[in-house]
Amino acid sequence: MYYEPLTQDHGLRHTPLKALVFPRPIGWISTVNAQGQPNLAPYSFFNLVSDAPAMVEFCSSGEKDSLRNCEATGEFVANLVSARQTQQMNASSTALPSEVNEFEFAGLQAVASQSVKAPRVDGAPASLECKVHDIIELPSSQPGRRNAMVLGLVTGVYIDDTYIKDGMVDQAAMTLLARCGYRDYAKIERVFELGRPDD
């Protein structure tokens, strides 16, 4: 089959694009607003985009609290989600009034970060503290709906010591959660090593 995303002429029950580009890492984005009120929300349009300097991005489809808070404070934390936190992550995706603390709503503890004011998620296997480098306005196929990419410079990295073994991160032990298509998720439990031909 072939279809054009702008016209959505695929003829299927659901748009297939997100079911094709998977698994996608989940950035569990924690922020605070100008008054210090914390916010927490998961984003599957998230990734590491550079390592020197270390930079990450997440995209917000709609004018959400995470985006507004990044604009107001210039900071955020990208927490990685362990499979054991699946239910809390899902709870934090609930659309709630801005004054509601998603950490409390999802039964999570907030832990102070070291380089930014936004807290990290207690129990997250790793967290990337970030300063906003840029907010890039993206085209929107829905009139009146904002679509923006937040690009962050990583200023601090927290790794739970449990997952450091023999001087390396034990990726399989983290059992990170990834987003697939539709309402599907994947749990990363097995990794394998593959050297480059010129190694």
Backbone bond lengths (Angstrom), bond angles and torsions (degrees), N, CA, C in turn:
res aa  C-N    CA-C-N  psi(-1)  N-CA   C-N-CA  omega(-1)  CA-C   N-CA-C  phi
1 M - - - 1.447 - - 1.520 109.93 -
2 Y 1.298 116.08 163.34 1.462 123.10 176.07 1.519 106.93 -145.36
3 Y 1.345 115.85 138.34 1.462 118.17 174.17 1.513 109.54 -147.16
4 E 1.311 116.30 164.40 1.459 122.42 179.62 1.524 108.56 -109.68
5 P 1.347 117.31 119.14 1.465 120.99 -174.68 1.531 114.21 -56.91
6 L 1.309 118.29 -33.06 1.465 119.55 -178.35 1.525 112.10 -67.69
7 T 1.326 116.93 -29.11 1.472 119.60 -179.87 1.524 112.28 -99.74
8 Q 1.353 116.60 -15.22 1.478 122.00 -179.76 1.528 111.55 54.25
9 D 1.332 116.15 42.10 1.457 120.70 -177.53 1.534 112.24 -92.40
10 H 1.338 116.74 42.18 1.468 120.57 -175.61 1.525 113.13 -83.55
11 G 1.317 118.69 -22.55 1.453 121.36 178.99 1.514 114.96 73.57
12 L 1.316 118.08 8.81 1.465 121.51 -179.99 1.523 110.46 -96.75
13 R 1.328 116.55 167.91 1.465 121.16 -179.29 1.514 111.95 -63.94
14 H 1.348 117.32 -35.71 1.457 122.53 -178.28 1.519 109.14 -136.80
15 T 1.325 115.91 153.09 1.452 120.62 176.57 1.534 109.45 -59.89
16 P 1.334 118.35 125.44 1.475 119.76 -173.84 1.526 116.07 -85.08
17 L 1.322 119.01 -9.30 1.459 120.32 -170.18 1.527 113.22 -55.43
18 K 1.336 117.62 -48.62 1.463 119.82 -177.47 1.529 112.06 -69.70
19 A 1.332 117.03 -18.12 1.463 120.49 176.06 1.521 111.13 -82.64
20 L 1.321 117.12 -8.75 1.461 121.40 179.29 1.524 112.10 -96.84
21 V 1.329 116.82 -37.06 1.465 121.39 -179.16 1.526 107.68 -99.56
22 F 1.316 115.31 90.83 1.464 121.66 -176.07 1.518 109.01 -156.03
23 P 1.314 119.15 161.54 1.462 126.41 -6.13 1.521 110.80 -74.52
24 R 1.324 116.16 149.95 1.458 121.27 178.08 1.528 108.67 -111.28
25 P 1.340 117.69 132.47 1.469 118.82 177.70 1.521 110.12 -64.57
26 I 1.303 115.28 152.33 1.469 120.64 178.89 1.519 108.66 -105.22
27 G 1.321 115.37 122.47 1.457 120.64 171.97 1.517 107.67 -95.08
28 W 1.316 115.60 112.66 1.473 120.83 179.69 1.520 104.31 -89.46
29 I 1.308 116.93 95.14 1.450 122.41 -167.52 1.528 111.79 -87.10
30 S 1.322 115.31 118.60 1.467 120.41 175.67 1.523 108.98 -108.06
31 T 1.329 114.50 138.22 1.457 122.23 -178.67 1.526 108.38 -143.35
32 V 1.319 116.11 172.04 1.463 122.04 166.50 1.522 107.04 -130.89
33 N 1.328 115.85 152.46 1.460 118.68 175.70 1.527 109.37 -86.56
34 A 1.322 116.33 -175.99 1.468 120.55 -176.36 1.519 111.95 -62.40
35 Q 1.333 117.31 -23.66 1.464 121.28 179.60 1.527 112.45 -92.64
36 G 1.332 117.25 -0.41 1.466 120.42 178.60 1.510 114.84 92.07
37 Q 1.339 118.50 4.78 1.469 122.34 178.87 1.529 109.32 -72.89
38 P 1.340 118.38 123.31 1.460 119.85 -178.12 1.522 113.42 -76.70
39 N 1.323 115.24 154.93 1.457 122.73 177.30 1.527 107.34 -141.50
40 L 1.314 116.56 148.94 1.457 121.65 -179.74 1.523 109.08 -145.19
41 A 1.336 117.47 129.54 1.463 121.13 179.67 1.525 110.16 -154.48
42 P 1.354 117.13 142.88 1.463 120.70 178.37 1.529 111.86 -87.27
43 Y 1.334 115.63 142.15 1.467 122.40 177.71 1.522 108.96 -131.74
44 S 1.336 117.04 124.49 1.468 119.41 177.96 1.522 111.90 -94.30
45 F 1.325 117.25 -7.73 1.462 119.34 169.22 1.524 105.81 -94.58
46 F 1.329 113.66 79.55 1.463 123.58 -171.59 1.524 108.44 -149.42
47 N 1.328 116.97 143.59 1.463 118.79 174.50 1.516 111.66 -171.38
48 L 1.327 114.77 163.82 1.460 123.40 168.60 1.521 106.69 -77.62
49 V 1.328 117.56 129.60 1.461 119.66 -177.21 1.524 113.15 -116.03
50 S 1.323 118.27 -10.59 1.461 121.42 179.51 1.520 108.44 -161.29
51 D 1.348 116.09 150.49 1.462 118.09 178.04 1.518 113.09 -115.32
52 A 1.339 118.41 -9.74 1.464 120.62 -179.63 1.528 109.61 -145.05
53 P 1.322 118.51 81.02 1.463 126.82 8.95 1.530 112.11 -82.44
54 A 1.317 115.24 160.81 1.461 120.74 177.85 1.526 109.43 -69.76
55 M 1.343 115.69 123.19 1.465 120.61 -179.80 1.519 109.49 -140.44
56 V 1.333 115.29 146.60 1.458 121.49 176.26 1.525 108.58 -129.17
57 E 1.339 115.00 165.36 1.461 119.88 175.50 1.521 109.22 -138.95
58 F 1.337 115.23 152.00 1.455 120.52 165.57 1.516 107.57 -140.81
59 C 1.331 115.66 150.82 1.462 120.72 -178.02 1.512 110.15 -114.16
60 S 1.314 114.85 135.73 1.457 121.98 179.36 1.518 109.01 -111.85
61 S 1.313 115.82 117.00 1.463 121.31 175.05 1.522 107.28 -94.12
62 G 1.313 116.19 99.13 1.463 121.69 -174.47 1.520 110.34 111.60
63 E 1.294 115.75 160.12 1.470 123.02 -178.14 1.529 108.10 -83.28
64 K 1.322 116.51 83.87 1.460 121.53 -174.91 1.527 110.91 -99.55
65 D 1.339 115.54 164.08 1.464 120.67 -177.66 1.526 112.06 -58.22
66 S 1.340 117.20 -39.64 1.471 119.66 -179.16 1.520 110.71 -58.23
67 L 1.319 116.68 -44.57 1.462 121.76 -179.88 1.530 110.77 -66.07
68 R 1.326 116.55 -47.06 1.472 120.19 179.40 1.521 111.39 -61.19
69 N 1.333 117.06 -40.27 1.458 120.42 -179.34 1.527 111.74 -68.32
70 C 1.324 116.57 -37.92 1.471 120.00 176.26 1.524 110.36 -62.61
71 E 1.324 116.62 -39.03 1.462 120.15 177.80 1.521 111.08 -66.87
72 A 1.334 116.82 -38.37 1.463 121.10 -175.61 1.524 112.84 -75.93
73 T 1.346 117.24 -36.48 1.468 120.45 -172.88 1.520 114.43 -113.16
74 G 1.329 117.30 -21.25 1.458 120.57 -178.86 1.516 114.06 73.72
75 E 1.341 117.49 23.32 1.464 120.87 -177.24 1.525 111.34 -144.06
76 F 1.328 116.12 155.22 1.462 121.94 170.36 1.521 109.00 -163.99
77 V 1.327 115.84 167.73 1.460 121.95 173.89 1.518 107.62 -125.36
78 A 1.326 116.60 130.43 1.459 121.97 174.54 1.523 107.65 -99.93
79 N 1.314 115.86 103.69 1.459 121.96 178.88 1.527 108.59 -90.77
80 L 1.331 117.35 141.39 1.454 120.86 174.91 1.524 108.55 -91.13
81 V 1.321 115.85 148.74 1.470 121.13 -171.75 1.524 110.58 -106.05
82 S 1.321 116.32 120.27 1.460 121.43 172.47 1.526 108.52 -81.35
83 A 1.325 116.50 149.15 1.465 120.64 179.65 1.522 112.10 -57.06
84 R 1.328 116.90 -28.69 1.472 118.13 -179.83 1.528 111.63 -70.29
85 Q 1.328 117.21 -11.15 1.471 121.38 178.67 1.530 112.06 -104.31
86 T 1.327 116.54 17.93 1.467 121.05 -175.77 1.519 112.36 -55.68
87 Q 1.306 117.24 -48.06 1.462 120.06 -175.71 1.530 111.57 -67.19
88 Q 1.336 116.84 -39.39 1.467 119.94 177.86 1.528 111.34 -66.43
89 M 1.339 115.88 -39.81 1.456 119.61 177.04 1.522 110.67 -61.28
90 N 1.322 115.67 -44.93 1.462 120.30 -179.75 1.529 111.03 -63.83
91 A 1.323 116.48 -41.07 1.473 120.03 178.89 1.520 110.91 -62.34
92 S 1.331 116.82 -36.87 1.463 119.93 -177.60 1.526 112.45 -73.70
93 S 1.338 117.30 -8.00 1.471 120.61 177.13 1.529 111.66 -84.29
94 T 1.324 117.12 -6.71 1.465 121.75 -179.36 1.521 110.50 -63.45
95 A 1.322 116.62 134.23 1.471 120.90 176.10 1.522 108.50 -72.17
96 L 1.317 116.26 111.64 1.466 122.46 -176.44 1.524 109.54 -124.44
97 P 1.328 117.54 157.54 1.467 119.40 174.33 1.526 110.85 -58.99
98 S 1.313 116.78 150.85 1.466 121.91 -175.50 1.522 113.40 -57.07
99 E 1.326 116.81 -29.68 1.468 119.49 -176.66 1.530 113.30 -78.86
100 V 1.343 118.18 -8.24 1.468 121.27 179.58 1.527 109.43 -82.46
101 N 1.319 116.10 134.48 1.462 123.06 178.75 1.527 108.57 -86.86
102 E 1.337 117.28 108.78 1.462 121.09 -177.98 1.524 112.80 -65.74
103 F 1.329 118.02 -27.45 1.466 119.66 175.29 1.530 109.23 -59.13
104 E 1.320 116.04 -49.96 1.463 120.54 -179.72 1.522 111.06 -67.16
105 F 1.321 117.02 -42.37 1.465 121.71 -178.86 1.531 111.03 -58.85
106 A 1.339 116.65 -38.29 1.469 121.29 -177.92 1.526 112.87 -90.83
107 G 1.336 118.27 1.27 1.453 121.09 179.46 1.513 113.70 73.69
108 L 1.332 116.01 35.28 1.459 121.96 -177.90 1.521 111.48 -113.54
109 Q 1.326 115.35 157.11 1.454 121.17 174.27 1.528 109.36 -102.17
110 A 1.305 116.28 138.78 1.458 121.89 174.34 1.523 108.01 -94.66
111 V 1.324 116.15 136.64 1.468 122.30 179.33 1.522 107.98 -118.45
112 A 1.334 116.68 137.47 1.462 120.43 -179.17 1.523 111.05 -61.67
113 S 1.320 115.30 135.11 1.459 121.46 173.60 1.526 108.45 -82.33
114 Q 1.324 116.95 169.40 1.460 120.66 -178.60 1.521 113.75 -100.27
115 S 1.351 118.00 -30.03 1.462 119.13 -175.58 1.526 114.24 -114.31
116 V 1.352 117.21 -6.39 1.466 121.47 178.30 1.528 109.07 -137.67
117 K 1.331 116.16 163.43 1.466 120.42 -179.90 1.526 112.66 -78.76
118 A 1.325 116.78 -28.04 1.468 119.40 178.45 1.524 109.61 -63.79
119 P 1.338 118.12 136.32 1.467 120.05 179.99 1.518 111.62 -80.14
120 R 1.327 115.85 163.80 1.458 120.90 172.24 1.528 108.47 -102.37
121 V 1.325 115.22 167.50 1.469 121.45 -179.22 1.524 109.47 -85.67
122 D 1.317 116.60 122.44 1.465 120.70 175.95 1.526 108.41 -64.31
123 G 1.329 116.75 131.46 1.454 121.12 179.76 1.515 113.99 93.74
124 A 1.323 117.59 -11.11 1.465 119.09 175.24 1.524 108.20 -67.09
125 P 1.322 118.76 137.42 1.463 119.83 -178.02 1.522 113.38 -65.11
126 A 1.335 116.38 -27.15 1.465 120.52 177.77 1.521 108.69 -157.65
127 S 1.331 115.75 151.92 1.463 121.93 179.40 1.520 108.98 -142.05
128 L 1.318 115.76 139.59 1.460 122.13 -179.59 1.526 108.53 -113.78
129 E 1.327 116.14 110.87 1.457 121.50 178.97 1.524 108.28 -80.49
130 C 1.321 117.18 132.22 1.470 120.24 -171.15 1.523 113.35 -134.94
131 K 1.316 114.56 145.79 1.458 123.49 167.52 1.526 106.63 -104.07
132 V 1.319 116.94 135.73 1.458 120.40 -179.95 1.521 109.61 -66.02
133 H 1.321 115.95 122.76 1.463 121.72 175.93 1.528 110.15 -88.68
134 D 1.338 115.82 -41.04 1.460 120.00 -178.36 1.520 108.79 -162.94
135 I 1.306 115.92 153.55 1.466 122.58 170.46 1.519 105.84 -121.18
136 I 1.302 115.47 116.16 1.459 121.91 -173.45 1.530 109.23 -105.34
137 E 1.320 115.91 121.84 1.461 120.49 177.62 1.528 108.58 -75.64
138 L 1.331 116.20 128.20 1.459 122.24 -179.91 1.525 109.75 -106.02
139 P 1.332 116.96 158.33 1.467 118.43 174.96 1.528 109.67 -60.48
140 S 1.302 116.65 152.25 1.463 121.64 176.93 1.519 108.88 -126.29
141 S 1.336 115.50 129.64 1.464 119.42 178.47 1.523 111.44 -85.91
142 Q 1.341 116.38 -2.00 1.464 121.20 177.46 1.524 108.28 -114.36
143 P 1.318 117.85 110.86 1.470 121.19 -177.52 1.531 112.10 -52.89
144 G 1.337 114.95 131.30 1.459 120.27 178.00 1.513 115.01 82.25
145 R 1.326 117.68 -2.73 1.474 120.80 -179.62 1.522 109.07 -103.95
146 R 1.309 116.35 120.50 1.456 121.55 -178.08 1.522 110.67 -73.67
147 N 1.320 115.97 143.17 1.460 122.80 178.88 1.522 106.04 -135.58
148 A 1.338 117.66 115.28 1.464 120.02 -173.19 1.522 111.65 -139.38
149 M 1.340 114.92 147.47 1.459 122.19 175.09 1.520 109.19 -107.90
150 V 1.316 116.38 127.82 1.462 122.04 176.55 1.518 107.19 -100.46
151 L 1.313 116.15 121.66 1.457 122.57 -179.82 1.523 108.04 -107.56
152 G 1.324 116.55 122.70 1.458 120.75 -174.94 1.516 113.80 -119.65
153 L 1.318 116.12 140.13 1.459 123.19 173.05 1.526 107.45 -88.53
154 V 1.312 117.25 123.52 1.471 120.93 -178.11 1.524 108.71 -76.26
155 T 1.335 115.67 118.54 1.465 121.43 -177.96 1.525 112.59 -105.05
156 G 1.324 117.17 -12.23 1.455 121.10 178.91 1.514 110.45 -160.71
157 V 1.320 116.60 142.54 1.465 121.88 -179.96 1.521 108.81 -124.54
158 Y 1.336 116.13 122.86 1.466 121.36 173.81 1.524 107.75 -105.11
159 I 1.330 116.81 132.12 1.464 122.56 173.68 1.523 107.59 -129.41
160 D 1.310 117.02 127.69 1.461 121.68 175.54 1.535 107.72 -62.41
161 D 1.327 116.58 123.57 1.470 121.64 -177.17 1.525 113.04 -56.51
162 T 1.332 117.25 -22.88 1.461 121.75 178.49 1.524 111.39 -55.36
163 Y 1.339 115.17 -31.24 1.467 119.74 -172.32 1.526 113.90 -99.80
164 I 1.314 117.05 12.12 1.464 120.23 175.64 1.529 108.01 -105.42
165 K 1.334 116.13 116.38 1.458 121.89 -177.83 1.518 109.37 -133.63
166 D 1.318 115.88 127.65 1.472 121.85 179.92 1.523 111.83 54.54
167 G 1.324 115.74 38.92 1.452 120.79 176.00 1.521 115.23 75.59
168 M 1.341 117.42 13.31 1.462 121.43 179.42 1.521 109.98 -135.83
169 V 1.335 115.65 158.48 1.459 120.47 175.93 1.519 108.69 -77.55
170 D 1.328 116.19 127.15 1.469 121.65 176.73 1.527 107.45 -83.60
171 Q 1.326 115.92 89.63 1.459 121.13 -173.33 1.528 112.97 -62.95
172 A 1.324 117.09 -42.14 1.461 120.14 -177.87 1.528 111.11 -64.34
173 A 1.329 116.73 -36.01 1.465 120.05 -178.48 1.524 112.23 -67.05
174 M 1.329 117.04 -25.89 1.472 120.12 178.33 1.521 112.24 -67.24
175 T 1.328 117.27 -24.62 1.468 123.23 -175.08 1.535 111.14 41.65
176 L 1.336 114.81 58.47 1.463 119.42 -179.97 1.517 111.15 -65.29
177 L 1.308 114.34 148.37 1.452 122.24 177.27 1.518 108.95 -93.02
178 A 1.313 116.99 138.99 1.461 121.99 178.12 1.521 109.19 -128.54
179 R 1.315 115.52 152.74 1.460 120.95 -179.70 1.520 109.53 -95.67
180 C 1.316 115.48 135.67 1.457 121.07 174.51 1.530 107.03 -110.24
181 G 1.315 118.12 -148.88 1.458 119.93 179.19 1.516 111.46 -91.30
182 Y 1.333 115.05 172.12 1.452 121.45 176.23 1.534 109.56 54.80
183 R 1.336 117.66 -125.43 1.470 120.62 176.12 1.525 110.74 -109.82
184 D 1.306 116.09 27.11 1.463 121.45 -173.77 1.528 112.13 -96.47
185 Y 1.328 114.61 145.43 1.455 122.94 177.31 1.524 108.80 -130.86
186 A 1.320 116.31 164.05 1.463 121.67 175.42 1.520 108.97 -132.39
187 K 1.319 115.28 149.03 1.463 122.02 177.04 1.519 107.70 -111.05
188 I 1.331 117.07 122.08 1.461 120.81 -178.94 1.522 108.86 -82.42
189 E 1.322 116.30 107.06 1.466 121.57 -177.02 1.520 112.95 -116.99
190 R 1.313 117.17 -16.16 1.461 120.41 -176.88 1.518 108.97 -137.31
191 V 1.308 116.04 131.07 1.458 121.22 174.38 1.529 107.67 -126.28
192 F 1.338 116.76 158.12 1.458 119.38 176.50 1.512 108.99 -137.28
193 E 1.315 114.81 153.81 1.458 121.20 -177.95 1.518 109.74 -96.49
194 L 1.341 115.26 139.59 1.453 120.50 177.86 1.526 107.89 -142.74
195 G 1.323 116.01 110.60 1.452 120.37 179.99 1.516 111.85 -76.14
196 R 1.315 116.55 152.95 1.460 120.89 175.26 1.525 109.24 -72.69
197 P 1.341 117.43 151.37 1.463 119.36 -179.09 1.523 114.32 -57.84
198 D 1.346 116.93 -27.84 1.461 119.06 -177.87 1.529 113.22 -95.73
199 D 1.350 118.15 9.04 1.470 121.17 178.03 1.517 110.88 -69.41
